[in-house]
Amino acid sequence: MMVPIDQLRRRRDGMIEAISGGECLCLLDEEGLDCSGLAEGSLWDWENLMELSHQAQERFAKRKALGLLSRRDYSMEELTQKLEQTVDRESAERATCRMQELGLVDDRKYAGRLAKDLMERKCFAPSRVRRELIQKGIDRDVAHQAVELVEYCPERSISRIVEKKYGGVIEDEKKLRRVFSALQRYGYSAYEIWPALRSFLEEGLSEDE
């Protein structure tokens, strides 16, 4: 099937929309235009046009991926989803796989770094960290392994949270309920929370006396 190219409209991100009948048929790039000779007012075979678009989106996705990874780390699924905002899923997946081949994306290393940061800096409990990793597209087994490699002391982590966010003293039942609920959101169980809070409760009671 032959389709007319009425207009080539350039976007801010550098991609070019091929317009026909007032609708965008596909996305192209400058390299594709230069090599193919495609121009406004020309007629193009639909399959050839789709192949040009596919190649252009792959090139764009790879450039975009390199730019994103220069700023921060991504999991493979995170990067794919980010790229999918501007290109098709297949192009996004191919670009992500290429980044993996280059060693720029590694879910195991990413999971290990993020697990360590969340547990040591934010004081999240292992269950919360596993959820965070899985939400970022990390495989469940990889998430579990990453968490297992981080040293974990619930009493020390809970104490840090209470000291930093609540001044280190729990003086009444209302504050106790607030602290308890917050710690549960951090991923701690009641069995971990109560022993860790005992010293803060005792300090609060001694001040009341």
PyMOL commands that place a pseudoatom at each C-alpha (Angstrom):
pseudoatom trace, name=CA, resn=MET, resi=1, chain=A, elem=C, hetatm=0, pos=[0.000, 0.000, 0.000]
pseudoatom trace, name=CA, resn=MET, resi=2, chain=A, elem=C, hetatm=0, pos=[1.320, 3.420, -0.967]
pseudoatom trace, name=CA, resn=VAL, resi=3, chain=A, elem=C, hetatm=0, pos=[0.781, 6.355, 1.394]
pseudoatom trace, name=CA, resn=PRO, resi=4, chain=A, elem=C, hetatm=0, pos=[1.346, 10.081, 0.717]
pseudoatom trace, name=CA, resn=ILE, resi=5, chain=A, elem=C, hetatm=0, pos=[3.688, 12.051, 2.981]
pseudoatom trace, name=CA, resn=ASP, resi=6, chain=A, elem=C, hetatm=0, pos=[2.003, 15.435, 3.387]
pseudoatom trace, name=CA, resn=GLN, resi=7, chain=A, elem=C, hetatm=0, pos=[4.319, 16.904, 6.021]
pseudoatom trace, name=CA, resn=LEU, resi=8, chain=A, elem=C, hetatm=0, pos=[7.460, 16.140, 8.035]
pseudoatom trace, name=CA, resn=ARG, resi=9, chain=A, elem=C, hetatm=0, pos=[7.057, 17.750, 11.438]
pseudoatom trace, name=CA, resn=ARG, resi=10, chain=A, elem=C, hetatm=0, pos=[10.060, 17.988, 13.753]
pseudoatom trace, name=CA, resn=ARG, resi=11, chain=A, elem=C, hetatm=0, pos=[9.626, 17.460, 17.488]
pseudoatom trace, name=CA, resn=ARG, resi=12, chain=A, elem=C, hetatm=0, pos=[11.615, 18.980, 20.345]
pseudoatom trace, name=CA, resn=ASP, resi=13, chain=A, elem=C, hetatm=0, pos=[13.338, 15.669, 21.067]
pseudoatom trace, name=CA, resn=GLY, resi=14, chain=A, elem=C, hetatm=0, pos=[14.746, 15.500, 17.512]
pseudoatom trace, name=CA, resn=MET, resi=15, chain=A, elem=C, hetatm=0, pos=[12.352, 12.906, 16.130]
pseudoatom trace, name=CA, resn=ILE, resi=16, chain=A, elem=C, hetatm=0, pos=[10.319, 13.684, 13.019]
pseudoatom trace, name=CA, resn=GLU, resi=17, chain=A, elem=C, hetatm=0, pos=[6.623, 12.900, 12.597]
pseudoatom trace, name=CA, resn=ALA, resi=18, chain=A, elem=C, hetatm=0, pos=[5.531, 11.749, 9.141]
pseudoatom trace, name=CA, resn=ILE, resi=19, chain=A, elem=C, hetatm=0, pos=[2.081, 13.276, 8.625]
pseudoatom trace, name=CA, resn=SER, resi=20, chain=A, elem=C, hetatm=0, pos=[-0.525, 11.987, 6.167]
pseudoatom trace, name=CA, resn=GLY, resi=21, chain=A, elem=C, hetatm=0, pos=[-4.133, 13.117, 6.071]
pseudoatom trace, name=CA, resn=GLY, resi=22, chain=A, elem=C, hetatm=0, pos=[-3.577, 15.192, 9.204]
pseudoatom trace, name=CA, resn=GLU, resi=23, chain=A, elem=C, hetatm=0, pos=[-2.420, 12.179, 11.255]
pseudoatom trace, name=CA, resn=CYS, resi=24, chain=A, elem=C, hetatm=0, pos=[1.029, 11.051, 12.388]
pseudoatom trace, name=CA, resn=LEU, resi=25, chain=A, elem=C, hetatm=0, pos=[1.848, 7.808, 10.592]
pseudoatom trace, name=CA, resn=CYS, resi=26, chain=A, elem=C, hetatm=0, pos=[5.163, 7.125, 12.279]
pseudoatom trace, name=CA, resn=LEU, resi=27, chain=A, elem=C, hetatm=0, pos=[8.340, 8.577, 13.766]
pseudoatom trace, name=CA, resn=LEU, resi=28, chain=A, elem=C, hetatm=0, pos=[11.517, 9.092, 11.739]
pseudoatom trace, name=CA, resn=ASP, resi=29, chain=A, elem=C, hetatm=0, pos=[14.920, 10.725, 12.252]
pseudoatom trace, name=CA, resn=GLU, resi=30, chain=A, elem=C, hetatm=0, pos=[17.359, 12.802, 10.216]
pseudoatom trace, name=CA, resn=GLU, resi=31, chain=A, elem=C, hetatm=0, pos=[19.578, 9.819, 9.460]
pseudoatom trace, name=CA, resn=GLY, resi=32, chain=A, elem=C, hetatm=0, pos=[16.636, 7.895, 8.053]
pseudoatom trace, name=CA, resn=LEU, resi=33, chain=A, elem=C, hetatm=0, pos=[15.515, 10.828, 5.933]
pseudoatom trace, name=CA, resn=ASP, resi=34, chain=A, elem=C, hetatm=0, pos=[19.017, 11.373, 4.521]
pseudoatom trace, name=CA, resn=CYS, resi=35, chain=A, elem=C, hetatm=0, pos=[19.483, 7.704, 3.623]
pseudoatom trace, name=CA, resn=SER, resi=36, chain=A, elem=C, hetatm=0, pos=[16.022, 7.111, 2.198]
pseudoatom trace, name=CA, resn=GLY, resi=37, chain=A, elem=C, hetatm=0, pos=[15.353, 10.362, 0.392]
pseudoatom trace, name=CA, resn=LEU, resi=38, chain=A, elem=C, hetatm=0, pos=[11.894, 10.536, 1.922]
pseudoatom trace, name=CA, resn=ALA, resi=39, chain=A, elem=C, hetatm=0, pos=[10.425, 14.012, 1.495]
pseudoatom trace, name=CA, resn=GLU, resi=40, chain=A, elem=C, hetatm=0, pos=[7.189, 15.918, 1.773]
pseudoatom trace, name=CA, resn=GLY, resi=41, chain=A, elem=C, hetatm=0, pos=[4.851, 15.274, -1.162]
pseudoatom trace, name=CA, resn=SER, resi=42, chain=A, elem=C, hetatm=0, pos=[6.295, 11.823, -1.890]
pseudoatom trace, name=CA, resn=LEU, resi=43, chain=A, elem=C, hetatm=0, pos=[4.480, 8.465, -1.968]
pseudoatom trace, name=CA, resn=TRP, resi=44, chain=A, elem=C, hetatm=0, pos=[5.891, 5.641, 0.122]
pseudoatom trace, name=CA, resn=ASP, resi=45, chain=A, elem=C, hetatm=0, pos=[5.249, 1.942, 0.498]
pseudoatom trace, name=CA, resn=TRP, resi=46, chain=A, elem=C, hetatm=0, pos=[3.747, 1.346, 3.929]
pseudoatom trace, name=CA, resn=GLU, resi=47, chain=A, elem=C, hetatm=0, pos=[6.043, -1.551, 4.874]
pseudoatom trace, name=CA, resn=ASN, resi=48, chain=A, elem=C, hetatm=0, pos=[9.168, 0.374, 3.875]
pseudoatom trace, name=CA, resn=LEU, resi=49, chain=A, elem=C, hetatm=0, pos=[7.969, 3.360, 5.871]
pseudoatom trace, name=CA, resn=MET, resi=50, chain=A, elem=C, hetatm=0, pos=[7.410, 1.187, 8.963]
pseudoatom trace, name=CA, resn=GLU, resi=51, chain=A, elem=C, hetatm=0, pos=[10.909, -0.276, 8.617]
pseudoatom trace, name=CA, resn=LEU, resi=52, chain=A, elem=C, hetatm=0, pos=[12.400, 3.236, 8.437]
pseudoatom trace, name=CA, resn=SER, resi=53, chain=A, elem=C, hetatm=0, pos=[10.420, 4.183, 11.540]
pseudoatom trace, name=CA, resn=HIS, resi=54, chain=A, elem=C, hetatm=0, pos=[11.543, 1.085, 13.423]
pseudoatom trace, name=CA, resn=GLN, resi=55, chain=A, elem=C, hetatm=0, pos=[15.212, 1.793, 12.692]
pseudoatom trace, name=CA, resn=ALA, resi=56, chain=A, elem=C, hetatm=0, pos=[14.830, 5.454, 13.661]
pseudoatom trace, name=CA, resn=GLN, resi=57, chain=A, elem=C, hetatm=0, pos=[13.164, 4.605, 16.978]
pseudoatom trace, name=CA, resn=GLU, resi=58, chain=A, elem=C, hetatm=0, pos=[15.901, 2.104, 17.830]
pseudoatom trace, name=CA, resn=ARG, resi=59, chain=A, elem=C, hetatm=0, pos=[18.612, 4.700, 17.193]
pseudoatom trace, name=CA, resn=PHE, resi=60, chain=A, elem=C, hetatm=0, pos=[16.726, 7.293, 19.218]
pseudoatom trace, name=CA, resn=ALA, resi=61, chain=A, elem=C, hetatm=0, pos=[16.109, 4.845, 22.089]
pseudoatom trace, name=CA, resn=LYS, resi=62, chain=A, elem=C, hetatm=0, pos=[19.810, 3.983, 22.339]
pseudoatom trace, name=CA, resn=ARG, resi=63, chain=A, elem=C, hetatm=0, pos=[20.815, 7.649, 22.463]
pseudoatom trace, name=CA, resn=LYS, resi=64, chain=A, elem=C, hetatm=0, pos=[18.112, 8.362, 25.021]
pseudoatom trace, name=CA, resn=ALA, resi=65, chain=A, elem=C, hetatm=0, pos=[19.199, 5.387, 27.144]
pseudoatom trace, name=CA, resn=LEU, resi=66, chain=A, elem=C, hetatm=0, pos=[22.818, 6.578, 27.212]
pseudoatom trace, name=CA, resn=GLY, resi=67, chain=A, elem=C, hetatm=0, pos=[21.672, 10.019, 28.311]
pseudoatom trace, name=CA, resn=LEU, resi=68, chain=A, elem=C, hetatm=0, pos=[19.485, 8.639, 31.089]
pseudoatom trace, name=CA, resn=LEU, resi=69, chain=A, elem=C, hetatm=0, pos=[22.199, 6.311, 32.373]
pseudoatom trace, name=CA, resn=SER, resi=70, chain=A, elem=C, hetatm=0, pos=[24.709, 9.160, 32.453]
pseudoatom trace, name=CA, resn=ARG, resi=71, chain=A, elem=C, hetatm=0, pos=[22.589, 10.735, 35.200]
pseudoatom trace, name=CA, resn=ARG, resi=72, chain=A, elem=C, hetatm=0, pos=[21.640, 7.767, 37.377]
pseudoatom trace, name=CA, resn=ASP, resi=73, chain=A, elem=C, hetatm=0, pos=[21.298, 3.985, 37.504]
pseudoatom trace, name=CA, resn=TYR, resi=74, chain=A, elem=C, hetatm=0, pos=[18.202, 2.166, 36.260]
pseudoatom trace, name=CA, resn=SER, resi=75, chain=A, elem=C, hetatm=0, pos=[16.929, -1.375, 36.420]
pseudoatom trace, name=CA, resn=MET, resi=76, chain=A, elem=C, hetatm=0, pos=[16.217, -2.945, 33.047]
pseudoatom trace, name=CA, resn=GLU, resi=77, chain=A, elem=C, hetatm=0, pos=[12.452, -2.640, 33.442]
pseudoatom trace, name=CA, resn=GLU, resi=78, chain=A, elem=C, hetatm=0, pos=[12.711, 0.930, 34.738]
pseudoatom trace, name=CA, resn=LEU, resi=79, chain=A, elem=C, hetatm=0, pos=[14.808, 1.951, 31.747]
pseudoatom trace, name=CA, resn=THR, resi=80, chain=A, elem=C, hetatm=0, pos=[12.503, 0.191, 29.300]
pseudoatom trace, name=CA, resn=GLN, resi=81, chain=A, elem=C, hetatm=0, pos=[9.442, 1.932, 30.744]
pseudoatom trace, name=CA, resn=LYS, resi=82, chain=A, elem=C, hetatm=0, pos=[11.197, 5.306, 30.618]
pseudoatom trace, name=CA, resn=LEU, resi=83, chain=A, elem=C, hetatm=0, pos=[12.148, 4.819, 26.971]
pseudoatom trace, name=CA, resn=GLU, resi=84, chain=A, elem=C, hetatm=0, pos=[8.664, 3.592, 26.138]
pseudoatom trace, name=CA, resn=GLN, resi=85, chain=A, elem=C, hetatm=0, pos=[7.382, 7.084, 26.852]
pseudoatom trace, name=CA, resn=THR, resi=86, chain=A, elem=C, hetatm=0, pos=[8.865, 8.207, 23.514]
pseudoatom trace, name=CA, resn=VAL, resi=87, chain=A, elem=C, hetatm=0, pos=[9.335, 5.029, 21.399]
pseudoatom trace, name=CA, resn=ASP, resi=88, chain=A, elem=C, hetatm=0, pos=[7.544, 1.704, 20.908]
pseudoatom trace, name=CA, resn=ARG, resi=89, chain=A, elem=C, hetatm=0, pos=[8.024, -1.171, 23.361]
pseudoatom trace, name=CA, resn=GLU, resi=90, chain=A, elem=C, hetatm=0, pos=[10.161, -3.267, 21.005]
pseudoatom trace, name=CA, resn=SER, resi=91, chain=A, elem=C, hetatm=0, pos=[12.615, -0.417, 20.372]
pseudoatom trace, name=CA, resn=ALA, resi=92, chain=A, elem=C, hetatm=0, pos=[12.775, 0.331, 24.094]
pseudoatom trace, name=CA, resn=GLU, resi=93, chain=A, elem=C, hetatm=0, pos=[13.529, -3.307, 24.919]
pseudoatom trace, name=CA, resn=ARG, resi=94, chain=A, elem=C, hetatm=0, pos=[16.206, -3.568, 22.233]
pseudoatom trace, name=CA, resn=ALA, resi=95, chain=A, elem=C, hetatm=0, pos=[17.915, -0.416, 23.490]
pseudoatom trace, name=CA, resn=THR, resi=96, chain=A, elem=C, hetatm=0, pos=[17.825, -1.691, 27.071]
pseudoatom trace, name=CA, resn=CYS, resi=97, chain=A, elem=C, hetatm=0, pos=[19.306, -5.031, 26.029]
pseudoatom trace, name=CA, resn=ARG, resi=98, chain=A, elem=C, hetatm=0, pos=[22.073, -3.169, 24.227]
pseudoatom trace, name=CA, resn=MET, resi=99, chain=A, elem=C, hetatm=0, pos=[22.826, -1.188, 27.389]
pseudoatom trace, name=CA, resn=GLN, resi=100, chain=A, elem=C, hetatm=0, pos=[23.023, -4.487, 29.264]
pseudoatom trace, name=CA, resn=GLU, resi=101, chain=A, elem=C, hetatm=0, pos=[25.465, -5.879, 26.675]
pseudoatom trace, name=CA, resn=LEU, resi=102, chain=A, elem=C, hetatm=0, pos=[27.637, -2.799, 27.199]
pseudoatom trace, name=CA, resn=GLY, resi=103, chain=A, elem=C, hetatm=0, pos=[27.592, -3.373, 30.951]
pseudoatom trace, name=CA, resn=LEU, resi=104, chain=A, elem=C, hetatm=0, pos=[25.702, -0.155, 31.612]
pseudoatom trace, name=CA, resn=VAL, resi=105, chain=A, elem=C, hetatm=0, pos=[22.646, -1.901, 33.052]
pseudoatom trace, name=CA, resn=ASP, resi=106, chain=A, elem=C, hetatm=0, pos=[22.982, -4.737, 35.564]
pseudoatom trace, name=CA, resn=ASP, resi=107, chain=A, elem=C, hetatm=0, pos=[19.976, -5.627, 37.690]
pseudoatom trace, name=CA, resn=ARG, resi=108, chain=A, elem=C, hetatm=0, pos=[22.009, -7.545, 40.287]
pseudoatom trace, name=CA, resn=LYS, resi=109, chain=A, elem=C, hetatm=0, pos=[24.438, -4.689, 40.882]
pseudoatom trace, name=CA, resn=TYR, resi=110, chain=A, elem=C, hetatm=0, pos=[21.612, -2.156, 40.821]
pseudoatom trace, name=CA, resn=ALA, resi=111, chain=A, elem=C, hetatm=0, pos=[19.590, -4.179, 43.338]
pseudoatom trace, name=CA, resn=GLY, resi=112, chain=A, elem=C, hetatm=0, pos=[22.614, -4.554, 45.604]
pseudoatom trace, name=CA, resn=ARG, resi=113, chain=A, elem=C, hetatm=0, pos=[23.385, -0.841, 45.634]
pseudoatom trace, name=CA, resn=LEU, resi=114, chain=A, elem=C, hetatm=0, pos=[19.771, 0.169, 46.155]
pseudoatom trace, name=CA, resn=ALA, resi=115, chain=A, elem=C, hetatm=0, pos=[19.170, -2.391, 48.912]
pseudoatom trace, name=CA, resn=LYS, resi=116, chain=A, elem=C, hetatm=0, pos=[22.243, -1.163, 50.784]
pseudoatom trace, name=CA, resn=ASP, resi=117, chain=A, elem=C, hetatm=0, pos=[21.165, 2.465, 50.427]
pseudoatom trace, name=CA, resn=LEU, resi=118, chain=A, elem=C, hetatm=0, pos=[17.580, 1.858, 51.540]
pseudoatom trace, name=CA, resn=MET, resi=119, chain=A, elem=C, hetatm=0, pos=[18.572, -0.230, 54.544]
pseudoatom trace, name=CA, resn=GLU, resi=120, chain=A, elem=C, hetatm=0, pos=[21.558, 1.781, 55.724]
pseudoatom trace, name=CA, resn=ARG, resi=121, chain=A, elem=C, hetatm=0, pos=[20.542, 5.338, 54.865]
pseudoatom trace, name=CA, resn=LYS, resi=122, chain=A, elem=C, hetatm=0, pos=[16.750, 5.230, 55.030]
pseudoatom trace, name=CA, resn=CYS, resi=123, chain=A, elem=C, hetatm=0, pos=[16.588, 2.442, 57.633]
pseudoatom trace, name=CA, resn=PHE, resi=124, chain=A, elem=C, hetatm=0, pos=[13.974, 0.458, 55.714]
pseudoatom trace, name=CA, resn=ALA, resi=125, chain=A, elem=C, hetatm=0, pos=[13.312, -3.090, 56.900]
pseudoatom trace, name=CA, resn=PRO, resi=126, chain=A, elem=C, hetatm=0, pos=[14.072, -5.980, 54.514]
pseudoatom trace, name=CA, resn=SER, resi=127, chain=A, elem=C, hetatm=0, pos=[10.403, -6.550, 53.616]
pseudoatom trace, name=CA, resn=ARG, resi=128, chain=A, elem=C, hetatm=0, pos=[10.012, -2.903, 52.564]
pseudoatom trace, name=CA, resn=VAL, resi=129, chain=A, elem=C, hetatm=0, pos=[13.249, -3.007, 50.561]
pseudoatom trace, name=CA, resn=ARG, resi=130, chain=A, elem=C, hetatm=0, pos=[12.173, -6.159, 48.718]
pseudoatom trace, name=CA, resn=ARG, resi=131, chain=A, elem=C, hetatm=0, pos=[8.900, -4.476, 47.758]
pseudoatom trace, name=CA, resn=GLU, resi=132, chain=A, elem=C, hetatm=0, pos=[10.757, -1.387, 46.530]
pseudoatom trace, name=CA, resn=LEU, resi=133, chain=A, elem=C, hetatm=0, pos=[13.090, -3.487, 44.376]
pseudoatom trace, name=CA, resn=ILE, resi=134, chain=A, elem=C, hetatm=0, pos=[10.298, -5.591, 42.891]
pseudoatom trace, name=CA, resn=GLN, resi=135, chain=A, elem=C, hetatm=0, pos=[8.325, -2.440, 42.074]
pseudoatom trace, name=CA, resn=LYS, resi=136, chain=A, elem=C, hetatm=0, pos=[11.338, -1.265, 40.066]
pseudoatom trace, name=CA, resn=GLY, resi=137, chain=A, elem=C, hetatm=0, pos=[11.189, -4.421, 37.967]
pseudoatom trace, name=CA, resn=ILE, resi=138, chain=A, elem=C, hetatm=0, pos=[13.849, -6.418, 39.800]
pseudoatom trace, name=CA, resn=ASP, resi=139, chain=A, elem=C, hetatm=0, pos=[13.300, -10.183, 39.725]
pseudoatom trace, name=CA, resn=ARG, resi=140, chain=A, elem=C, hetatm=0, pos=[11.930, -11.483, 43.042]
pseudoatom trace, name=CA, resn=ASP, resi=141, chain=A, elem=C, hetatm=0, pos=[14.858, -13.867, 43.643]
pseudoatom trace, name=CA, resn=VAL, resi=142, chain=A, elem=C, hetatm=0, pos=[17.401, -11.164, 42.817]
pseudoatom trace, name=CA, resn=ALA, resi=143, chain=A, elem=C, hetatm=0, pos=[15.649, -8.800, 45.236]
pseudoatom trace, name=CA, resn=HIS, resi=144, chain=A, elem=C, hetatm=0, pos=[15.771, -11.365, 48.032]
pseudoatom trace, name=CA, resn=GLN, resi=145, chain=A, elem=C, hetatm=0, pos=[19.460, -12.060, 47.431]
pseudoatom trace, name=CA, resn=ALA, resi=146, chain=A, elem=C, hetatm=0, pos=[20.321, -8.354, 47.408]
pseudoatom trace, name=CA, resn=VAL, resi=147, chain=A, elem=C, hetatm=0, pos=[18.615, -7.812, 50.763]
pseudoatom trace, name=CA, resn=GLU, resi=148, chain=A, elem=C, hetatm=0, pos=[20.289, -10.865, 52.321]
pseudoatom trace, name=CA, resn=LEU, resi=149, chain=A, elem=C, hetatm=0, pos=[23.730, -9.385, 51.598]
pseudoatom trace, name=CA, resn=VAL, resi=150, chain=A, elem=C, hetatm=0, pos=[23.089, -6.249, 53.701]
pseudoatom trace, name=CA, resn=GLU, resi=151, chain=A, elem=C, hetatm=0, pos=[23.811, -6.396, 57.424]
pseudoatom trace, name=CA, resn=TYR, resi=152, chain=A, elem=C, hetatm=0, pos=[20.551, -6.016, 59.326]
pseudoatom trace, name=CA, resn=CYS, resi=153, chain=A, elem=C, hetatm=0, pos=[19.972, -5.043, 62.950]
pseudoatom trace, name=CA, resn=PRO, resi=154, chain=A, elem=C, hetatm=0, pos=[16.324, -4.026, 63.466]
pseudoatom trace, name=CA, resn=GLU, resi=155, chain=A, elem=C, hetatm=0, pos=[16.889, -2.568, 66.928]
pseudoatom trace, name=CA, resn=ARG, resi=156, chain=A, elem=C, hetatm=0, pos=[19.670, -0.284, 65.718]
pseudoatom trace, name=CA, resn=SER, resi=157, chain=A, elem=C, hetatm=0, pos=[17.715, 0.852, 62.648]
pseudoatom trace, name=CA, resn=ILE, resi=158, chain=A, elem=C, hetatm=0, pos=[14.537, 1.518, 64.620]
pseudoatom trace, name=CA, resn=SER, resi=159, chain=A, elem=C, hetatm=0, pos=[16.497, 3.475, 67.212]
pseudoatom trace, name=CA, resn=ARG, resi=160, chain=A, elem=C, hetatm=0, pos=[17.944, 5.672, 64.465]
pseudoatom trace, name=CA, resn=ILE, resi=161, chain=A, elem=C, hetatm=0, pos=[14.469, 6.394, 63.111]
pseudoatom trace, name=CA, resn=VAL, resi=162, chain=A, elem=C, hetatm=0, pos=[13.052, 7.287, 66.541]
pseudoatom trace, name=CA, resn=GLU, resi=163, chain=A, elem=C, hetatm=0, pos=[16.040, 9.476, 67.398]
pseudoatom trace, name=CA, resn=LYS, resi=164, chain=A, elem=C, hetatm=0, pos=[15.993, 11.315, 64.083]
pseudoatom trace, name=CA, resn=LYS, resi=165, chain=A, elem=C, hetatm=0, pos=[12.266, 11.758, 63.519]
pseudoatom trace, name=CA, resn=TYR, resi=166, chain=A, elem=C, hetatm=0, pos=[10.800, 11.770, 67.016]
pseudoatom trace, name=CA, resn=GLY, resi=167, chain=A, elem=C, hetatm=0, pos=[13.485, 13.258, 69.218]
pseudoatom trace, name=CA, resn=GLY, resi=168, chain=A, elem=C, hetatm=0, pos=[14.349, 9.979, 70.917]
pseudoatom trace, name=CA, resn=VAL, resi=169, chain=A, elem=C, hetatm=0, pos=[11.547, 10.136, 73.500]
pseudoatom trace, name=CA, resn=ILE, resi=170, chain=A, elem=C, hetatm=0, pos=[8.069, 8.590, 73.449]
pseudoatom trace, name=CA, resn=GLU, resi=171, chain=A, elem=C, hetatm=0, pos=[6.217, 10.380, 76.226]
pseudoatom trace, name=CA, resn=ASP, resi=172, chain=A, elem=C, hetatm=0, pos=[2.602, 9.268, 75.761]
pseudoatom trace, name=CA, resn=GLU, resi=173, chain=A, elem=C, hetatm=0, pos=[0.333, 6.693, 74.143]
pseudoatom trace, name=CA, resn=LYS, resi=174, chain=A, elem=C, hetatm=0, pos=[-0.645, 8.967, 71.281]
pseudoatom trace, name=CA, resn=LYS, resi=175, chain=A, elem=C, hetatm=0, pos=[2.974, 9.356, 70.194]
pseudoatom trace, name=CA, resn=LEU, resi=176, chain=A, elem=C, hetatm=0, pos=[3.548, 5.642, 70.701]
pseudoatom trace, name=CA, resn=ARG, resi=177, chain=A, elem=C, hetatm=0, pos=[0.762, 4.792, 68.255]
pseudoatom trace, name=CA, resn=ARG, resi=178, chain=A, elem=C, hetatm=0, pos=[2.148, 7.286, 65.733]
pseudoatom trace, name=CA, resn=VAL, resi=179, chain=A, elem=C, hetatm=0, pos=[5.664, 5.896, 65.989]
pseudoatom trace, name=CA, resn=PHE, resi=180, chain=A, elem=C, hetatm=0, pos=[4.442, 2.296, 65.823]
pseudoatom trace, name=CA, resn=SER, resi=181, chain=A, elem=C, hetatm=0, pos=[2.421, 2.959, 62.652]
pseudoatom trace, name=CA, resn=ALA, resi=182, chain=A, elem=C, hetatm=0, pos=[5.358, 4.740, 61.031]
pseudoatom trace, name=CA, resn=LEU, resi=183, chain=A, elem=C, hetatm=0, pos=[7.697, 1.850, 61.780]
pseudoatom trace, name=CA, resn=GLN, resi=184, chain=A, elem=C, hetatm=0, pos=[5.248, -0.597, 60.253]
pseudoatom trace, name=CA, resn=ARG, resi=185, chain=A, elem=C, hetatm=0, pos=[5.310, 1.498, 57.068]
pseudoatom trace, name=CA, resn=TYR, resi=186, chain=A, elem=C, hetatm=0, pos=[9.096, 1.172, 57.141]
pseudoatom trace, name=CA, resn=GLY, resi=187, chain=A, elem=C, hetatm=0, pos=[8.493, -2.581, 56.959]
pseudoatom trace, name=CA, resn=TYR, resi=188, chain=A, elem=C, hetatm=0, pos=[9.133, -3.631, 60.576]
pseudoatom trace, name=CA, resn=SER, resi=189, chain=A, elem=C, hetatm=0, pos=[7.022, -6.257, 62.317]
pseudoatom trace, name=CA, resn=ALA, resi=190, chain=A, elem=C, hetatm=0, pos=[5.550, -5.883, 65.802]
pseudoatom trace, name=CA, resn=TYR, resi=191, chain=A, elem=C, hetatm=0, pos=[8.074, -8.471, 67.038]
pseudoatom trace, name=CA, resn=GLU, resi=192, chain=A, elem=C, hetatm=0, pos=[10.894, -6.179, 65.919]
pseudoatom trace, name=CA, resn=ILE, resi=193, chain=A, elem=C, hetatm=0, pos=[9.298, -2.900, 66.992]
pseudoatom trace, name=CA, resn=TRP, resi=194, chain=A, elem=C, hetatm=0, pos=[8.411, -3.564, 70.642]
pseudoatom trace, name=CA, resn=PRO, resi=195, chain=A, elem=C, hetatm=0, pos=[11.873, -4.629, 71.902]
pseudoatom trace, name=CA, resn=ALA, resi=196, chain=A, elem=C, hetatm=0, pos=[13.471, -1.682, 70.115]
pseudoatom trace, name=CA, resn=LEU, resi=197, chain=A, elem=C, hetatm=0, pos=[10.996, 0.803, 71.585]
pseudoatom trace, name=CA, resn=ARG, resi=198, chain=A, elem=C, hetatm=0, pos=[11.315, -0.429, 75.152]
pseudoatom trace, name=CA, resn=SER, resi=199, chain=A, elem=C, hetatm=0, pos=[14.191, 1.869, 76.079]
pseudoatom trace, name=CA, resn=PHE, resi=200, chain=A, elem=C, hetatm=0, pos=[12.412, 4.911, 74.623]
pseudoatom trace, name=CA, resn=LEU, resi=201, chain=A, elem=C, hetatm=0, pos=[9.248, 4.051, 76.525]
pseudoatom trace, name=CA, resn=GLU, resi=202, chain=A, elem=C, hetatm=0, pos=[11.176, 3.688, 79.765]
pseudoatom trace, name=CA, resn=GLU, resi=203, chain=A, elem=C, hetatm=0, pos=[12.886, 7.029, 79.218]
pseudoatom trace, name=CA, resn=GLY, resi=204, chain=A, elem=C, hetatm=0, pos=[9.554, 8.704, 78.595]
pseudoatom trace, name=CA, resn=LEU, resi=205, chain=A, elem=C, hetatm=0, pos=[8.060, 7.218, 81.753]
pseudoatom trace, name=CA, resn=SER, resi=206, chain=A, elem=C, hetatm=0, pos=[11.044, 8.235, 83.893]
pseudoatom trace, name=CA, resn=GLU, resi=207, chain=A, elem=C, hetatm=0, pos=[10.663, 11.820, 82.715]
pseudoatom trace, name=CA, resn=ASP, resi=208, chain=A, elem=C, hetatm=0, pos=[6.985, 11.771, 83.683]
pseudoatom trace, name=CA, resn=GLU, resi=209, chain=A, elem=C, hetatm=0, pos=[7.970, 10.707, 87.210]
for i in range(1, 209): cmd.bond("trace and resi %d" % i, "trace and resi %d" % (i + 1))
show_as sticks, trace
zoom trace
